[in-house]
Amino acid sequence: MGTATFVDIIIAILLPPLGVFLKFGCEAEFWICLILTLFGYLPGIIYAIYILTK
């Protein structure tokens, strides 16, 4: 895994956009995660975990 901590992963599973926001702020990664989460909760989780662990 990358530099994501256990807490980052838990937050990304519960509220994917929040987990990405805490790591990257209000950048493109956050908006992509927010849109994916609005389209479906699972794509948002997958993207959040991917972006936090890469």
PDB file of N, CA, C, O and CB in Angstrom:
ATOM      1  N   MET A   1       0.832  -1.188   0.000  1.00  0.00           N
ATOM      2  CA  MET A   1       0.000   0.000   0.000  1.00  0.00           C
ATOM      3  C   MET A   1       0.871   1.244   0.000  1.00  0.00           C
ATOM      4  O   MET A   1       2.078   1.186   0.234  1.00  0.00           O
ATOM      5  CB  MET A   1      -0.944   0.002   1.206  1.00  0.00           C
ATOM      6  N   GLY A   2       0.232   2.354  -0.266  1.00  0.00           N
ATOM      7  CA  GLY A   2       0.957   3.611  -0.319  1.00  0.00           C
ATOM      8  C   GLY A   2       1.083   4.250   1.045  1.00  0.00           C
ATOM      9  O   GLY A   2       1.340   3.575   2.042  1.00  0.00           O
ATOM     10  N   THR A   3       0.901   5.542   1.080  1.00  0.00           N
ATOM     11  CA  THR A   3       1.091   6.275   2.317  1.00  0.00           C
ATOM     12  C   THR A   3      -0.206   6.471   3.098  1.00  0.00           C
ATOM     13  O   THR A   3      -0.219   7.195   4.093  1.00  0.00           O
ATOM     14  CB  THR A   3       1.707   7.606   2.022  1.00  0.00           C
ATOM     15  N   ALA A   4      -1.287   5.843   2.666  1.00  0.00           N
ATOM     16  CA  ALA A   4      -2.563   5.996   3.361  1.00  0.00           C
ATOM     17  C   ALA A   4      -2.532   5.248   4.690  1.00  0.00           C
ATOM     18  O   ALA A   4      -2.036   4.124   4.770  1.00  0.00           O
ATOM     19  CB  ALA A   4      -3.726   5.486   2.482  1.00  0.00           C
ATOM     20  N   THR A   5      -3.062   5.876   5.721  1.00  0.00           N
ATOM     21  CA  THR A   5      -3.134   5.228   7.008  1.00  0.00           C
ATOM     22  C   THR A   5      -4.450   4.470   7.122  1.00  0.00           C
ATOM     23  O   THR A   5      -5.329   4.579   6.266  1.00  0.00           O
ATOM     24  CB  THR A   5      -2.990   6.252   8.144  1.00  0.00           C
ATOM     25  N   PHE A   6      -4.561   3.707   8.189  1.00  0.00           N
ATOM     26  CA  PHE A   6      -5.782   2.942   8.430  1.00  0.00           C
ATOM     27  C   PHE A   6      -6.986   3.873   8.567  1.00  0.00           C
ATOM     28  O   PHE A   6      -8.069   3.564   8.071  1.00  0.00           O
ATOM     29  CB  PHE A   6      -5.632   2.077   9.692  1.00  0.00           C
ATOM     30  N   VAL A   7      -6.801   4.995   9.230  1.00  0.00           N
ATOM     31  CA  VAL A   7      -7.891   5.954   9.419  1.00  0.00           C
ATOM     32  C   VAL A   7      -8.322   6.542   8.083  1.00  0.00           C
ATOM     33  O   VAL A   7      -9.516   6.727   7.848  1.00  0.00           O
ATOM     34  CB  VAL A   7      -7.466   7.077  10.381  1.00  0.00           C
ATOM     35  N   ASP A   8      -7.366   6.839   7.204  1.00  0.00           N
ATOM     36  CA  ASP A   8      -7.701   7.350   5.870  1.00  0.00           C
ATOM     37  C   ASP A   8      -8.578   6.357   5.107  1.00  0.00           C
ATOM     38  O   ASP A   8      -9.536   6.758   4.447  1.00  0.00           O
ATOM     39  CB  ASP A   8      -6.418   7.644   5.070  1.00  0.00           C
ATOM     40  N   ILE A   9      -8.260   5.080   5.193  1.00  0.00           N
ATOM     41  CA  ILE A   9      -9.027   4.064   4.488  1.00  0.00           C
ATOM     42  C   ILE A   9     -10.434   3.953   5.065  1.00  0.00           C
ATOM     43  O   ILE A   9     -11.399   3.833   4.311  1.00  0.00           O
ATOM     44  CB  ILE A   9      -8.315   2.710   4.559  1.00  0.00           C
ATOM     45  N   ILE A  10     -10.565   3.991   6.382  1.00  0.00           N
ATOM     46  CA  ILE A  10     -11.885   3.904   7.012  1.00  0.00           C
ATOM     47  C   ILE A  10     -12.750   5.101   6.608  1.00  0.00           C
ATOM     48  O   ILE A  10     -13.926   4.936   6.284  1.00  0.00           O
ATOM     49  CB  ILE A  10     -11.749   3.836   8.554  1.00  0.00           C
ATOM     50  N   ILE A  11     -12.174   6.297   6.627  1.00  0.00           N
ATOM     51  CA  ILE A  11     -12.925   7.488   6.212  1.00  0.00           C
ATOM     52  C   ILE A  11     -13.313   7.384   4.747  1.00  0.00           C
ATOM     53  O   ILE A  11     -14.417   7.784   4.377  1.00  0.00           O
ATOM     54  CB  ILE A  11     -12.099   8.768   6.453  1.00  0.00           C
ATOM     55  N   ALA A  12     -12.427   6.852   3.901  1.00  0.00           N
ATOM     56  CA  ALA A  12     -12.725   6.700   2.479  1.00  0.00           C
ATOM     57  C   ALA A  12     -13.852   5.706   2.248  1.00  0.00           C
ATOM     58  O   ALA A  12     -14.601   5.842   1.281  1.00  0.00           O
ATOM     59  CB  ALA A  12     -11.482   6.259   1.723  1.00  0.00           C
ATOM     60  N   ILE A  13     -13.985   4.714   3.109  1.00  0.00           N
ATOM     61  CA  ILE A  13     -15.080   3.749   2.960  1.00  0.00           C
ATOM     62  C   ILE A  13     -16.395   4.360   3.437  1.00  0.00           C
ATOM     63  O   ILE A  13     -17.434   4.160   2.808  1.00  0.00           O
ATOM     64  CB  ILE A  13     -14.776   2.453   3.747  1.00  0.00           C
ATOM     65  N   LEU A  14     -16.359   5.102   4.544  1.00  0.00           N
ATOM     66  CA  LEU A  14     -17.591   5.684   5.086  1.00  0.00           C
ATOM     67  C   LEU A  14     -18.078   6.877   4.267  1.00  0.00           C
ATOM     68  O   LEU A  14     -19.250   6.941   3.897  1.00  0.00           O
ATOM     69  CB  LEU A  14     -17.372   6.112   6.527  1.00  0.00           C
ATOM     70  N   LEU A  15     -17.187   7.815   3.985  1.00  0.00           N
ATOM     71  CA  LEU A  15     -17.512   9.016   3.208  1.00  0.00           C
ATOM     72  C   LEU A  15     -16.384   9.272   2.215  1.00  0.00           C
ATOM     73  O   LEU A  15     -15.452  10.015   2.520  1.00  0.00           O
ATOM     74  CB  LEU A  15     -17.728  10.259   4.142  1.00  0.00           C
ATOM     75  N   PRO A  16     -16.458   8.668   1.036  1.00  0.00           N
ATOM     76  CA  PRO A  16     -15.342   8.764   0.085  1.00  0.00           C
ATOM     77  C   PRO A  16     -14.873  10.181  -0.237  1.00  0.00           C
ATOM     78  O   PRO A  16     -13.665  10.420  -0.221  1.00  0.00           O
ATOM     79  CB  PRO A  16     -15.729   8.104  -1.177  1.00  0.00           C
ATOM     80  N   PRO A  17     -15.768  11.142  -0.531  1.00  0.00           N
ATOM     81  CA  PRO A  17     -15.251  12.485  -0.844  1.00  0.00           C
ATOM     82  C   PRO A  17     -14.518  13.138   0.334  1.00  0.00           C
ATOM     83  O   PRO A  17     -13.562  13.885   0.129  1.00  0.00           O
ATOM     84  CB  PRO A  17     -16.395  13.385  -1.283  1.00  0.00           C
ATOM     85  N   LEU A  18     -14.957  12.863   1.551  1.00  0.00           N
ATOM     86  CA  LEU A  18     -14.290  13.440   2.717  1.00  0.00           C
ATOM     87  C   LEU A  18     -12.867  12.906   2.856  1.00  0.00           C
ATOM     88  O   LEU A  18     -11.943  13.662   3.158  1.00  0.00           O
ATOM     89  CB  LEU A  18     -15.090  13.144   3.991  1.00  0.00           C
ATOM     90  N   GLY A  19     -12.695  11.623   2.637  1.00  0.00           N
ATOM     91  CA  GLY A  19     -11.359  11.045   2.712  1.00  0.00           C
ATOM     92  C   GLY A  19     -10.407  11.652   1.704  1.00  0.00           C
ATOM     93  O   GLY A  19      -9.248  11.923   2.021  1.00  0.00           O
ATOM     94  N   VAL A  20     -10.890  11.867   0.490  1.00  0.00           N
ATOM     95  CA  VAL A  20     -10.058  12.471  -0.552  1.00  0.00           C
ATOM     96  C   VAL A  20      -9.818  13.947  -0.243  1.00  0.00           C
ATOM     97  O   VAL A  20      -8.719  14.457  -0.462  1.00  0.00           O
ATOM     98  CB  VAL A  20     -10.721  12.311  -1.943  1.00  0.00           C
ATOM     99  N   PHE A  21     -10.838  14.632   0.262  1.00  0.00           N
ATOM    100  CA  PHE A  21     -10.695  16.051   0.599  1.00  0.00           C
ATOM    101  C   PHE A  21      -9.648  16.264   1.679  1.00  0.00           C
ATOM    102  O   PHE A  21      -8.862  17.209   1.600  1.00  0.00           O
ATOM    103  CB  PHE A  21     -12.031  16.626   1.054  1.00  0.00           C
ATOM    104  N   LEU A  22      -9.627  15.406   2.680  1.00  0.00           N
ATOM    105  CA  LEU A  22      -8.653  15.556   3.771  1.00  0.00           C
ATOM    106  C   LEU A  22      -7.228  15.367   3.282  1.00  0.00           C
ATOM    107  O   LEU A  22      -6.297  15.925   3.862  1.00  0.00           O
ATOM    108  CB  LEU A  22      -8.948  14.559   4.886  1.00  0.00           C
ATOM    109  N   LYS A  23      -7.047  14.596   2.235  1.00  0.00           N
ATOM    110  CA  LYS A  23      -5.697  14.342   1.708  1.00  0.00           C
ATOM    111  C   LYS A  23      -5.281  15.386   0.664  1.00  0.00           C
ATOM    112  O   LYS A  23      -4.147  15.862   0.682  1.00  0.00           O
ATOM    113  CB  LYS A  23      -5.629  12.941   1.090  1.00  0.00           C
ATOM    114  N   PHE A  24      -6.202  15.742  -0.248  1.00  0.00           N
ATOM    115  CA  PHE A  24      -5.853  16.583  -1.396  1.00  0.00           C
ATOM    116  C   PHE A  24      -6.466  17.972  -1.368  1.00  0.00           C
ATOM    117  O   PHE A  24      -6.077  18.824  -2.166  1.00  0.00           O
ATOM    118  CB  PHE A  24      -6.266  15.904  -2.647  1.00  0.00           C
ATOM    119  N   GLY A  25      -7.410  18.226  -0.477  1.00  0.00           N
ATOM    120  CA  GLY A  25      -8.090  19.516  -0.487  1.00  0.00           C
ATOM    121  C   GLY A  25      -9.110  19.567  -1.612  1.00  0.00           C
ATOM    122  O   GLY A  25      -9.625  18.536  -2.045  1.00  0.00           O
ATOM    123  N   CYS A  26      -9.392  20.755  -2.074  1.00  0.00           N
ATOM    124  CA  CYS A  26     -10.453  20.949  -3.066  1.00  0.00           C
ATOM    125  C   CYS A  26      -9.873  20.918  -4.490  1.00  0.00           C
ATOM    126  O   CYS A  26     -10.107  21.835  -5.278  1.00  0.00           O
ATOM    127  CB  CYS A  26     -11.190  22.293  -2.813  1.00  0.00           C
ATOM    128  N   GLU A  27      -9.128  19.878  -4.810  1.00  0.00           N
ATOM    129  CA  GLU A  27      -8.519  19.737  -6.126  1.00  0.00           C
ATOM    130  C   GLU A  27      -9.357  18.812  -6.990  1.00  0.00           C
ATOM    131  O   GLU A  27     -10.450  18.408  -6.593  1.00  0.00           O
ATOM    132  CB  GLU A  27      -7.082  19.207  -6.008  1.00  0.00           C
ATOM    133  N   ALA A  28      -8.861  18.479  -8.153  1.00  0.00           N
ATOM    134  CA  ALA A  28      -9.606  17.665  -9.120  1.00  0.00           C
ATOM    135  C   ALA A  28      -9.956  16.289  -8.565  1.00  0.00           C
ATOM    136  O   ALA A  28     -11.020  15.753  -8.875  1.00  0.00           O
ATOM    137  CB  ALA A  28      -8.802  17.510 -10.400  1.00  0.00           C
ATOM    138  N   GLU A  29      -9.076  15.709  -7.750  1.00  0.00           N
ATOM    139  CA  GLU A  29      -9.350  14.384  -7.192  1.00  0.00           C
ATOM    140  C   GLU A  29     -10.620  14.382  -6.351  1.00  0.00           C
ATOM    141  O   GLU A  29     -11.401  13.432  -6.398  1.00  0.00           O
ATOM    142  CB  GLU A  29      -8.171  13.911  -6.350  1.00  0.00           C
ATOM    143  N   PHE A  30     -10.825  15.460  -5.573  1.00  0.00           N
ATOM    144  CA  PHE A  30     -12.015  15.569  -4.749  1.00  0.00           C
ATOM    145  C   PHE A  30     -13.275  15.628  -5.604  1.00  0.00           C
ATOM    146  O   PHE A  30     -14.254  14.938  -5.321  1.00  0.00           O
ATOM    147  CB  PHE A  30     -11.928  16.797  -3.858  1.00  0.00           C
ATOM    148  N   TRP A  31     -13.250  16.449  -6.647  1.00  0.00           N
ATOM    149  CA  TRP A  31     -14.445  16.607  -7.487  1.00  0.00           C
ATOM    150  C   TRP A  31     -14.761  15.331  -8.257  1.00  0.00           C
ATOM    151  O   TRP A  31     -15.931  14.989  -8.426  1.00  0.00           O
ATOM    152  CB  TRP A  31     -14.257  17.768  -8.465  1.00  0.00           C
ATOM    153  N   ILE A  32     -13.743  14.625  -8.723  1.00  0.00           N
ATOM    154  CA  ILE A  32     -13.967  13.343  -9.397  1.00  0.00           C
ATOM    155  C   ILE A  32     -14.601  12.365  -8.426  1.00  0.00           C
ATOM    156  O   ILE A  32     -15.546  11.664  -8.786  1.00  0.00           O
ATOM    157  CB  ILE A  32     -12.643  12.769  -9.960  1.00  0.00           C
ATOM    158  N   CYS A  33     -14.099  12.305  -7.209  1.00  0.00           N
ATOM    159  CA  CYS A  33     -14.639  11.399  -6.209  1.00  0.00           C
ATOM    160  C   CYS A  33     -16.077  11.767  -5.852  1.00  0.00           C
ATOM    161  O   CYS A  33     -16.917  10.883  -5.683  1.00  0.00           O
ATOM    162  CB  CYS A  33     -13.766  11.410  -4.960  1.00  0.00           C
ATOM    163  N   LEU A  34     -16.362  13.046  -5.737  1.00  0.00           N
ATOM    164  CA  LEU A  34     -17.717  13.492  -5.416  1.00  0.00           C
ATOM    165  C   LEU A  34     -18.701  13.096  -6.509  1.00  0.00           C
ATOM    166  O   LEU A  34     -19.792  12.609  -6.214  1.00  0.00           O
ATOM    167  CB  LEU A  34     -17.745  15.007  -5.212  1.00  0.00           C
ATOM    168  N   ILE A  35     -18.327  13.299  -7.757  1.00  0.00           N
ATOM    169  CA  ILE A  35     -19.205  12.938  -8.874  1.00  0.00           C
ATOM    170  C   ILE A  35     -19.410  11.431  -8.935  1.00  0.00           C
ATOM    171  O   ILE A  35     -20.531  10.969  -9.147  1.00  0.00           O
ATOM    172  CB  ILE A  35     -18.623  13.446 -10.204  1.00  0.00           C
ATOM    173  N   LEU A  36     -18.340  10.657  -8.751  1.00  0.00           N
ATOM    174  CA  LEU A  36     -18.477   9.201  -8.757  1.00  0.00           C
ATOM    175  C   LEU A  36     -19.354   8.722  -7.604  1.00  0.00           C
ATOM    176  O   LEU A  36     -20.127   7.778  -7.766  1.00  0.00           O
ATOM    177  CB  LEU A  36     -17.100   8.537  -8.677  1.00  0.00           C
ATOM    178  N   THR A  37     -19.242   9.359  -6.451  1.00  0.00           N
ATOM    179  CA  THR A  37     -20.061   8.973  -5.305  1.00  0.00           C
ATOM    180  C   THR A  37     -21.527   9.322  -5.550  1.00  0.00           C
ATOM    181  O   THR A  37     -22.413   8.578  -5.130  1.00  0.00           O
ATOM    182  CB  THR A  37     -19.557   9.662  -4.026  1.00  0.00           C
ATOM    183  N   LEU A  38     -21.791  10.427  -6.213  1.00  0.00           N
ATOM    184  CA  LEU A  38     -23.176  10.784  -6.530  1.00  0.00           C
ATOM    185  C   LEU A  38     -23.782   9.816  -7.538  1.00  0.00           C
ATOM    186  O   LEU A  38     -24.974   9.516  -7.469  1.00  0.00           O
ATOM    187  CB  LEU A  38     -23.246  12.212  -7.073  1.00  0.00           C
ATOM    188  N   PHE A  39     -22.976   9.326  -8.469  1.00  0.00           N
ATOM    189  CA  PHE A  39     -23.463   8.352  -9.447  1.00  0.00           C
ATOM    190  C   PHE A  39     -23.663   6.977  -8.820  1.00  0.00           C
ATOM    191  O   PHE A  39     -24.535   6.218  -9.243  1.00  0.00           O
ATOM    192  CB  PHE A  39     -22.492   8.252 -10.618  1.00  0.00           C
ATOM    193  N   GLY A  40     -22.880   6.666  -7.843  1.00  0.00           N
ATOM    194  CA  GLY A  40     -22.985   5.379  -7.169  1.00  0.00           C
ATOM    195  C   GLY A  40     -21.983   5.330  -6.043  1.00  0.00           C
ATOM    196  O   GLY A  40     -20.835   5.746  -6.201  1.00  0.00           O
ATOM    197  N   TYR A  41     -22.410   4.827  -4.918  1.00  0.00           N
ATOM    198  CA  TYR A  41     -21.554   4.830  -3.731  1.00  0.00           C
ATOM    199  C   TYR A  41     -20.308   3.970  -3.941  1.00  0.00           C
ATOM    200  O   TYR A  41     -19.211   4.363  -3.544  1.00  0.00           O
ATOM    201  CB  TYR A  41     -22.338   4.329  -2.511  1.00  0.00           C
ATOM    202  N   LEU A  42     -20.467   2.816  -4.555  1.00  0.00           N
ATOM    203  CA  LEU A  42     -19.338   1.903  -4.754  1.00  0.00           C
ATOM    204  C   LEU A  42     -18.245   2.489  -5.651  1.00  0.00           C
ATOM    205  O   LEU A  42     -17.071   2.374  -5.299  1.00  0.00           O
ATOM    206  CB  LEU A  42     -19.832   0.604  -5.348  1.00  0.00           C
ATOM    207  N   PRO A  43     -18.568   3.111  -6.791  1.00  0.00           N
ATOM    208  CA  PRO A  43     -17.485   3.732  -7.574  1.00  0.00           C
ATOM    209  C   PRO A  43     -16.729   4.807  -6.801  1.00  0.00           C
ATOM    210  O   PRO A  43     -15.521   4.965  -6.978  1.00  0.00           O
ATOM    211  CB  PRO A  43     -18.049   4.336  -8.842  1.00  0.00           C
ATOM    212  N   GLY A  44     -17.427   5.542  -5.951  1.00  0.00           N
ATOM    213  CA  GLY A  44     -16.768   6.553  -5.129  1.00  0.00           C
ATOM    214  C   GLY A  44     -15.794   5.934  -4.151  1.00  0.00           C
ATOM    215  O   GLY A  44     -14.695   6.452  -3.954  1.00  0.00           O
ATOM    216  N   ILE A  45     -16.188   4.821  -3.533  1.00  0.00           N
ATOM    217  CA  ILE A  45     -15.304   4.122  -2.595  1.00  0.00           C
ATOM    218  C   ILE A  45     -14.076   3.580  -3.316  1.00  0.00           C
ATOM    219  O   ILE A  45     -12.951   3.730  -2.841  1.00  0.00           O
ATOM    220  CB  ILE A  45     -16.056   2.977  -1.894  1.00  0.00           C
ATOM    221  N   ILE A  46     -14.298   2.956  -4.450  1.00  0.00           N
ATOM    222  CA  ILE A  46     -13.181   2.369  -5.206  1.00  0.00           C
ATOM    223  C   ILE A  46     -12.190   3.454  -5.618  1.00  0.00           C
ATOM    224  O   ILE A  46     -10.980   3.286  -5.468  1.00  0.00           O
ATOM    225  CB  ILE A  46     -13.701   1.616  -6.457  1.00  0.00           C
ATOM    226  N   TYR A  47     -12.702   4.557  -6.132  1.00  0.00           N
ATOM    227  CA  TYR A  47     -11.818   5.637  -6.556  1.00  0.00           C
ATOM    228  C   TYR A  47     -11.065   6.241  -5.355  1.00  0.00           C
ATOM    229  O   TYR A  47      -9.868   6.517  -5.440  1.00  0.00           O
ATOM    230  CB  TYR A  47     -12.629   6.730  -7.284  1.00  0.00           C
ATOM    231  N   ALA A  48     -11.779   6.440  -4.243  1.00  0.00           N
ATOM    232  CA  ALA A  48     -11.145   7.044  -3.065  1.00  0.00           C
ATOM    233  C   ALA A  48     -10.015   6.163  -2.537  1.00  0.00           C
ATOM    234  O   ALA A  48      -8.933   6.660  -2.225  1.00  0.00           O
ATOM    235  CB  ALA A  48     -12.186   7.283  -1.959  1.00  0.00           C
ATOM    236  N   ILE A  49     -10.261   4.871  -2.437  1.00  0.00           N
ATOM    237  CA  ILE A  49      -9.216   3.984  -1.949  1.00  0.00           C
ATOM    238  C   ILE A  49      -8.053   3.924  -2.928  1.00  0.00           C
ATOM    239  O   ILE A  49      -6.891   3.891  -2.521  1.00  0.00           O
ATOM    240  CB  ILE A  49      -9.774   2.584  -1.707  1.00  0.00           C
ATOM    241  N   TYR A  50      -8.365   3.909  -4.215  1.00  0.00           N
ATOM    242  CA  TYR A  50      -7.306   3.893  -5.231  1.00  0.00           C
ATOM    243  C   TYR A  50      -6.440   5.145  -5.123  1.00  0.00           C
ATOM    244  O   TYR A  50      -5.213   5.050  -5.088  1.00  0.00           O
ATOM    245  CB  TYR A  50      -7.913   3.787  -6.647  1.00  0.00           C
ATOM    246  N   ILE A  51      -7.068   6.308  -5.072  1.00  0.00           N
ATOM    247  CA  ILE A  51      -6.320   7.562  -5.083  1.00  0.00           C
ATOM    248  C   ILE A  51      -5.530   7.760  -3.781  1.00  0.00           C
ATOM    249  O   ILE A  51      -4.471   8.388  -3.788  1.00  0.00           O
ATOM    250  CB  ILE A  51      -7.274   8.740  -5.302  1.00  0.00           C
ATOM    251  N   LEU A  52      -6.042   7.227  -2.673  1.00  0.00           N
ATOM    252  CA  LEU A  52      -5.328   7.376  -1.400  1.00  0.00           C
ATOM    253  C   LEU A  52      -4.160   6.404  -1.274  1.00  0.00           C
ATOM    254  O   LEU A  52      -3.206   6.686  -0.548  1.00  0.00           O
ATOM    255  CB  LEU A  52      -6.287   7.171  -0.239  1.00  0.00           C
ATOM    256  N   THR A  53      -4.212   5.274  -1.960  1.00  0.00           N
ATOM    257  CA  THR A  53      -3.148   4.275  -1.803  1.00  0.00           C
ATOM    258  C   THR A  53      -2.145   4.275  -2.939  1.00  0.00           C
ATOM    259  O   THR A  53      -1.148   3.556  -2.865  1.00  0.00           O
ATOM    260  CB  THR A  53      -3.747   2.911  -1.683  1.00  0.00           C
ATOM    261  N   LYS A  54      -2.370   5.054  -3.990  1.00  0.00           N
ATOM    262  CA  LYS A  54      -1.397   5.012  -5.090  1.00  0.00           C
ATOM    263  C   LYS A  54      -0.152   5.775  -4.802  1.00  0.00           C
ATOM    264  O   LYS A  54       0.750   5.823  -5.639  1.00  0.00           O
ATOM    265  CB  LYS A  54      -2.000   5.537  -6.336  1.00  0.00           C
TER     266      LYS A  54
END
